[in-house]
């Protein structure tokens, strides 16, 4: 049984050894030139504006969570679209119910004003 897994174990061993070698070599070869500019925090190459302790609005987090929830709709639709012909009418009805539930949720969120920036 070990003979069947030998190529896989060999590959895992090579990957672990090469990863560790790269980390060790990068620490040995690197040139450290610390400056005050390099130690400053930045966001996307831009200097930080204000304090890092500032709080974000709850609307920011709410819109982010809603984006994730409604983005998952597309993730569930891709496998359905791939196997659409095999699922037949029952698959179409199930997806219609799924989309209807998400549409009702979207309308509820929209009417509550969760998507408006103030």
C-alpha positions as CSV (number, residue, x, y, z in Angstrom):
1,X,0.0,0.0,0.0
2,X,2.9,2.4,0.7
3,X,4.2,1.8,-2.8
4,X,1.0,3.3,-4.3
5,X,1.4,6.5,-2.3
6,X,5.2,6.8,-2.8
7,X,5.0,9.3,-5.7
8,X,2.6,11.4,-3.7
9,X,4.7,11.3,-0.6
10,X,7.8,12.1,-2.7
11,X,6.0,15.1,-4.2
12,X,4.9,16.4,-0.8
13,X,8.5,16.0,0.5
14,X,9.9,17.9,-2.4
15,X,7.4,20.7,-2.0
16,X,8.0,21.1,1.8
17,X,11.8,21.0,1.3
18,X,11.8,23.6,-1.5
19,X,9.4,25.9,0.4
20,X,11.6,25.8,3.4
21,X,14.7,26.3,1.3
22,X,13.1,29.4,-0.3
23,X,12.3,30.9,3.1
24,X,15.8,30.3,4.4
25,X,17.5,31.6,1.3
26,X,15.4,34.7,1.3
27,X,16.4,35.5,4.8
28,X,20.1,34.9,4.0
29,X,20.2,36.9,0.8
30,X,18.0,39.9,1.8
31,X,19.5,43.3,2.3
32,X,18.0,45.2,5.2
33,X,17.9,49.0,4.8
34,X,15.3,50.2,7.2
35,X,14.1,53.8,6.8
36,X,11.3,55.9,8.4
37,X,9.4,56.0,5.1
38,X,9.5,52.2,4.8
39,X,8.2,51.7,8.3
40,X,5.1,53.9,7.8
41,X,1.8,52.2,7.3
42,X,0.1,52.6,3.9
43,X,-2.9,51.5,2.0
44,X,-2.6,50.7,-1.7
45,X,0.5,52.9,-1.9
46,X,-1.3,56.0,-0.5
47,X,-0.3,57.6,2.8
48,X,-2.7,57.0,5.7
49,X,-5.2,59.7,6.3
50,X,-6.3,60.1,9.9
51,X,-6.0,57.7,12.7
52,X,-6.0,53.9,12.4
53,X,-8.4,53.9,15.4
54,X,-11.2,55.6,13.5
55,X,-14.5,53.6,13.3
56,X,-16.2,52.7,10.1
57,X,-19.9,53.3,9.6
58,X,-22.1,50.3,10.2
59,X,-23.5,50.9,6.7
60,X,-20.1,49.9,5.3
61,X,-20.2,46.4,6.9
62,X,-23.9,46.0,6.1
63,X,-23.3,46.6,2.4
64,X,-20.3,44.3,2.4
65,X,-22.3,41.5,4.0
66,X,-25.1,42.0,1.6
67,X,-22.7,41.9,-1.4
68,X,-21.4,38.6,-0.2
69,X,-24.9,37.2,0.3
70,X,-26.1,38.2,-3.1
71,X,-22.9,37.3,-4.8
72,X,-23.3,33.8,-3.6
73,X,-26.4,33.6,-5.8
74,X,-24.1,33.6,-8.8
75,X,-22.0,30.8,-7.3
76,X,-25.0,28.6,-6.8
77,X,-26.2,29.4,-10.4
78,X,-23.1,28.2,-12.1
79,X,-23.3,24.5,-11.3
80,X,-27.1,24.7,-12.1
81,X,-26.4,26.2,-15.5
82,X,-23.8,23.6,-16.3
83,X,-26.2,20.7,-15.5
84,X,-29.4,22.5,-16.7
85,X,-30.3,19.9,-19.3
86,X,-29.9,16.9,-17.0
87,X,-32.0,18.5,-14.2
88,X,-35.0,19.1,-16.4
89,X,-38.2,20.9,-15.4
90,X,-37.7,20.1,-11.7
91,X,-34.3,21.8,-11.7
92,X,-35.8,24.9,-13.4
93,X,-38.5,25.1,-10.8
94,X,-36.1,24.7,-7.9
95,X,-33.9,27.5,-9.3
96,X,-36.9,29.7,-9.9
97,X,-37.9,29.3,-6.2
98,X,-34.3,30.1,-5.2
99,X,-34.2,33.2,-7.3
100,X,-37.6,34.3,-6.0
101,X,-36.5,34.0,-2.4
102,X,-33.4,36.0,-3.2
103,X,-35.5,38.6,-5.0
104,X,-37.8,39.0,-2.1
105,X,-34.8,39.4,0.2
106,X,-33.3,42.0,-2.1
107,X,-36.6,44.0,-2.3
108,X,-36.8,43.8,1.6
109,X,-33.3,45.1,2.0
110,X,-33.9,47.8,-0.7
111,X,-37.1,49.0,1.0
112,X,-35.4,49.1,4.4
113,X,-32.8,51.5,3.0
114,X,-29.8,49.3,3.6
115,X,-28.3,50.0,0.2
116,X,-28.4,53.8,0.6
117,X,-25.2,55.7,1.6
118,X,-25.8,58.7,3.8
